[in-house]
Amino acid sequence: MKEWLKKQPDWVIRALKTAAQAFGGVLVPEIVVILKGGWPESWSALWAVLSPVVSAALAAAICAAWNIILERLKEGKAQ
């Protein structure tokens, strides 16, 4: 894993860190909801539990796009 990370561009590592942070931020409240009320039995209740995970993935995608744009701009200025 360490070797794989060393080979990745900086924007990939930053996007992974953002995903991990966002996921961790929503994981604890979701665990509390599941422990208090049990596993959701309907699709709407399941979506309520999984929607923060989708939000974490969206945050990582936005972070990746932003960092790719910044990297491209830096490359353009360096030339």
C-alpha positions in Angstrom: 0.0 0.0 0.0 2.8 2.4 0.9 4.5 1.8 -2.5 1.2 2.4 -4.3 0.7 5.7 -2.5 4.2 6.9 -3.4 3.4 6.4 -7.1 0.1 8.4 -7.0 -0.2 12.1 -7.9 -0.7 14.5 -5.1 -4.4 15.1 -6.0 -5.2 11.4 -5.6 -3.7 11.3 -2.1 -5.6 14.5 -1.1 -8.9 13.1 -2.5 -8.4 9.9 -0.5 -7.7 11.8 2.7 -10.8 14.0 2.1 -12.9 10.8 1.5 -11.6 9.3 4.7 -12.2 12.4 6.7 -15.7 12.9 5.4 -16.6 9.2 5.8 -15.2 9.2 9.4 -17.3 12.3 10.1 -20.5 10.6 9.1 -19.7 7.1 10.3 -20.0 7.8 14.0 -23.5 9.3 13.9 -24.6 6.6 11.6 -23.4 3.9 13.9 -25.3 5.6 16.8 -28.5 5.6 14.7 -28.1 2.0 13.9 -27.3 1.0 17.5 -30.3 3.0 18.8 -32.9 1.9 16.3 -31.6 -1.3 14.7 -30.9 -1.9 11.0 -33.3 0.0 8.7 -36.0 -2.2 7.2 -37.4 0.1 4.5 -35.7 1.7 1.5 -36.3 5.2 2.7 -34.8 4.4 6.1 -31.9 2.7 4.5 -31.3 5.7 2.2 -31.3 7.9 5.4 -28.5 5.8 6.7 -26.5 5.6 3.5 -27.0 9.2 2.2 -24.1 10.6 4.4 -21.8 8.0 2.8 -22.9 9.3 -0.6 -22.1 12.8 0.7 -18.6 11.7 1.7 -18.0 10.3 -1.8 -19.2 13.5 -3.3 -16.9 15.5 -1.1 -14.0 13.3 -2.3 -15.0 13.8 -5.9 -15.2 17.6 -5.5 -11.8 17.5 -3.8 -10.3 15.5 -6.6 -11.7 17.7 -9.3 -10.5 20.8 -7.5 -7.0 19.5 -7.1 -6.8 18.3 -10.7 -7.8 21.8 -11.9 -5.2 23.4 -9.6 -2.5 21.0 -10.8 -3.3 21.7 -14.4 -3.2 25.5 -13.7 0.2 25.1 -12.1 1.5 23.1 -15.1 0.2 25.9 -17.4 2.0 28.6 -15.4 5.3 26.6 -15.3 5.6 26.4 -19.0 
